[in-house]
Amino acid sequence: MARRRRKLPQRLMAERMLVSVQTLQRLEAGDATVGLAVLASALHVFGMTQRLAELVAPDTDRTGISEDLARLPKTTHAVSSDELDF
């Protein structure tokens, strides 16, 4: 849709992405076998690389955050005076 909004022909888009028109067509069709590098290249052409960064940002990984929280100790103890010796 982004390519069509910009009135960018597939041939030109594929050239800018350094891929074949067929690969671009597979990407646009949602083919899951298209590599992440192809998607990243399309985002680069559109000036949208920040979107890829947001996908892999640790603070947006809800499952990873949940796993981290599950590994926290269930109880804590008060700091003893021996632990404060520095």
C-alpha positions as CSV (number, residue, x, y, z in Angstrom):
1,M,0.0,0.0,0.0
2,A,2.9,2.4,0.8
3,R,4.3,1.9,-2.6
4,R,1.0,2.5,-4.3
5,R,0.3,5.6,-2.3
6,R,3.6,7.0,-3.5
7,K,2.7,6.0,-7.1
8,L,6.0,4.1,-7.3
9,P,6.1,1.4,-10.0
10,Q,7.1,-2.1,-8.9
11,R,10.1,-2.1,-11.2
12,L,11.5,1.1,-9.7
13,M,10.8,0.0,-6.1
14,A,12.5,-3.3,-6.8
15,E,15.5,-1.5,-8.2
16,R,15.8,0.7,-5.2
17,M,15.5,-2.3,-2.9
18,L,18.1,-4.2,-5.0
19,V,15.8,-7.1,-5.4
20,S,13.8,-8.7,-8.3
21,V,10.3,-7.6,-9.1
22,Q,9.2,-11.1,-8.3
23,T,10.7,-10.8,-4.8
24,L,8.9,-7.5,-4.3
25,Q,5.6,-9.1,-5.5
26,R,6.1,-11.9,-2.9
27,L,6.7,-9.3,-0.2
28,E,3.6,-7.4,-1.2
29,A,1.6,-10.6,-1.2
30,G,2.6,-11.4,2.4
31,D,4.7,-14.4,1.5
32,A,6.3,-15.5,4.8
33,T,9.3,-16.9,3.1
34,V,10.6,-13.5,2.1
35,G,13.6,-12.7,4.2
36,L,13.7,-10.0,6.9
37,A,16.4,-8.2,4.9
38,V,13.9,-7.6,2.0
39,L,11.4,-6.1,4.4
40,A,14.2,-3.9,5.9
41,S,15.1,-2.8,2.4
42,A,11.6,-1.8,1.6
43,L,11.3,0.2,4.9
44,H,14.6,1.9,4.0
45,V,13.3,3.0,0.6
46,F,10.3,4.5,2.3
47,G,12.3,6.1,5.1
48,M,10.6,4.0,7.7
49,T,13.6,2.1,9.2
50,Q,12.5,3.4,12.7
51,R,9.5,1.0,12.5
52,L,11.9,-2.0,12.3
53,A,13.8,-0.6,15.3
54,E,10.5,-0.4,17.2
55,L,9.7,-4.0,16.5
56,V,12.9,-5.3,18.1
57,A,13.1,-2.7,21.0
58,P,13.5,-4.6,24.3
59,D,10.9,-2.3,26.0
60,T,8.2,-3.4,23.6
61,D,8.8,-7.2,24.1
62,R,5.9,-8.0,26.4
63,T,6.6,-11.7,26.5
64,G,10.3,-11.1,27.4
65,I,9.3,-8.6,30.1
66,S,6.8,-11.1,31.5
67,E,9.5,-13.8,31.5
68,D,11.9,-11.5,33.3
69,L,9.3,-10.7,36.0
70,A,8.5,-14.4,36.5
71,R,12.2,-15.0,37.3
72,L,12.3,-12.3,40.0
73,P,12.6,-13.7,43.5
74,K,9.3,-14.2,45.3
75,T,10.7,-12.8,48.5
76,T,13.4,-10.4,49.5
77,H,15.3,-9.9,52.7
78,A,16.4,-6.8,54.5
79,V,20.0,-5.7,54.0
80,S,22.2,-6.8,56.9
81,S,24.9,-4.5,58.3
82,D,27.6,-6.9,56.8
83,E,26.3,-6.2,53.3
84,L,26.7,-2.5,53.9
85,D,30.4,-2.7,54.5
86,F,32.2,-1.0,51.6
